[in-house]
Each structure stands twice: as structure tokens, then as C-alpha cells.
């Protein structure tokens, strides 16, 4: 647990630095961003190796998988962030949205979601060749926890946490009141 805490603290440094957030935007690949990302990835990999009790062979294969799929995932996330930002610009209150532009961004977001799903499936299929089902599940859980925590830290940094702004945050109502904050849905 202490190790996971250190990973999260390092992640907080990344999210609190001058970098843009991955949700809704992705940091530009500056030298500092690349270095911090590499430190997080190395620390995360150490935790994964220990918790999954990986052999040297499994460890080497997992590193190769993470490098290959991680680069592809980052590219897709950058493109996804560009489309989300474009859609946000189009959907500003009081400004008429360009339907063609909105359509392009909506299609781009959907296309990227499909690509991300395929990428995750391909990655899992590759890991199935050298990890047990239990190890794959543990890996997914660790990665999901880290991603969730990073998202929380980014939202807090952007003021989008409880009661903050953001796409679903409170907006003034027609009577001057505020719209109630919607609670996030839990995954089944």
C-alpha cells in the first residue's frame, strides 16, 4: 500500500505541474512530461512486478507490451483530447455551434473510443500469452485504480471536483439558481 501511495504522489506531481490534464486534455510530450511519465511508469511497473509475482520472462514480456501499447494509447488519447476540446469550444452556452464541426468531433470521439477498446483487447490478448488470468485481472485492477486516482487529482486541480465546473458541473438556471450536481454512475 505504501508503494501505491508513492506512485499516486508522483502522479500528483505530474498532474499539479504545468502540464495539461489527460481528461479532457492530454499533456504535450515535453521533456519534463516524458520524464515524469517514465518515472510513474517505472514505479507502477515495480508495483505490478511485486504484486503479480512476475518471473523475469513475464516481466520482460510485460515491459515490451506496455511500451508498444502505451505509445499507441497516448497517441489515441491526444487525438481524443483534441476532439473533446473542439466539441467543448463548439458547445459553449450562448454561442451557436457549427453542426458540421460538432459532427466531426462526435465521430472522432466515437472512433477513438472504438480504437481504444480494440487496443485494450489486443493488449489483453497479448498478455494472455504470458500471464495467468489472475495476473491479468490483478494488472487491470491496479491500472484502473491508478487511472481513477489520476483522474480525481486532475479534476481537483482543474476545480472540477465536487461542486466545480466542467462539462457536467453546475450551471446557472433560468431563475438564477444552480442545477444540482449529478452523481457519477457506478460501473456494474
N, C-alpha and C positions, 0 to 999 in steps of 0.2 A: 504494500500500500504506500509506503514511503517513496518508493521509486516512482510510482504513478503520480504522486504528488509533485515530484521534481519535474516530471515531464509536463505536467499541467502548468507549473510555474514558469517553465521555459516557454511554453506555448503562450502564456500570458504576456511575457516579454515581447514575443512576436506580435501578438495582437494589440499591444499597447504602444508599440513603436510607431514610426511614421508610415507604416505600411497600411494600405487599404485592406479592408476585411474581405474574407473569401465569400461571405454572404452579405450583401448582394454583389460585392466585387471581389476580385482576386488580386493579391499584391503583384505589382510588376516584379519581374525577376531581376531585381538589383543584386549587386554582390552581397549586400547585407542580408537581404531577404533569402537568398540562396544559402548563405552560411547558416542563418538561424533555422531554416527549414532542414538543412542537413543535420544540425545538432539535434533537433526534435526527432528526426527520423532515426538517427543513431541511438538515441536514448530509448525511443519506442521499441526499436529492434532488440535492444538488450533486455527489455522487459518481456517482450514476446519470446525470445530465446529461453529465458528462465522459466516463465510460466508454462510454456508448451513443452519444456524439456527436450529441445531440439537436438538432434545429433549434428555433428559437423556437416555431414552431407545435406541434411534437411536445411540447416542454416544457410549454407551456400546457395542452395536452390531457391530458398525463400528470398534471399537478398537479390538474386537475379530477377525474380518475378516482381519484387517490389520496385526495383529500378525501372524495369521495362514498362510496367503498367502504371507506375506513379507518374512518369513523364507524360504518358498519354492522358491520364486523368487530369493532370494540371492543365494541359492544353484545352481539353474539353471544358473544364471549369472556367478558364479565362474567357472562352467563347460564350459560355453560358452567362457569365457575369456581364459581358458586353451587351448581350441581348436583353438581360434584365434591366440594365441601366437605360438602354434605349427605350424599352417599354415604360419604365418609370418616367422618363422625360416626356413621353407621349401622353401619359395618363395623369398629368398634373391637373388638379382642380382649377376650373375656370379657363382652361386652355383647350381649344378644340384639337382633338387628336387626329392625326393623319391615318385614315383606315388602312392604307397600303403599308405604311410603316409599321403599324400595330400588327398587321397580319404577318409581315416578315419576321418580326421579333417573336410573335407567338409560335410560328412554325420553327424558328431557330431553337427556341426553348424546348419545344417538344422533341425535335430531332436530337438535341443534345441529351435529353433525358433518356431517350431510347439508346443512344450510343453509350451513355454511362452504364445503363443496365447491361448491355451486351458486354461491355468491358469488364464489369464485375463478374458476369457469368464466365467469361473467358479466363479471368484471373482465378476464379474458384476451380474451374475445370483443370487448369494447370496445377494448382496447389493440391488437387486431389491425387495427382500422380506421386506425391512425396509426403503428404501429411495425412494423418488419420482423420476420419470425420470429426472426432472430438477435438483434435488440434485445430482443424479448420473453423469449427464453431467457436473455440476459445479465441482464435485470432480475430474473427469477425466481431466478437463481443468487445474485445479490447480496442479494436479500431473504431467501432461505433461509439464507445464511451469517450474516447479521445475526441472524436469529431463533435459529439454533443457538447462536451466541455468547451472546446474551442469556439463553437457557435455561441454558447452562452457568454463567453468572455468577449467576443466580438460585439454581440448585441449590447452588453453592458457598456462597452467602450463607446459605441455609437449612440448611447442613450435610448436604445430600442428595447431595453429590458422592461420589466413590469411598468406600465404606465407611460412608456416612452413613445416616441414617434415611430416612423416606419410605415410600411405599406398597410399593415392592419392595425396600426396604433390608433389612439383616439383622435378623432377629427371633430371640429365644431359641428354641431347640429344646426338645423334651421332655426331653432329657438335660442341659440347661444349656448346650449348645454353640450355636454360631451357624450359621444357614443360610448357605451360600455365596452370595456376591453374583452375581446373574445378569448376564450381559453383554448390552448392548443389541444388538438385531438391526440389521444394516445394510440400508438400502434397496437394492433391485436397481437 
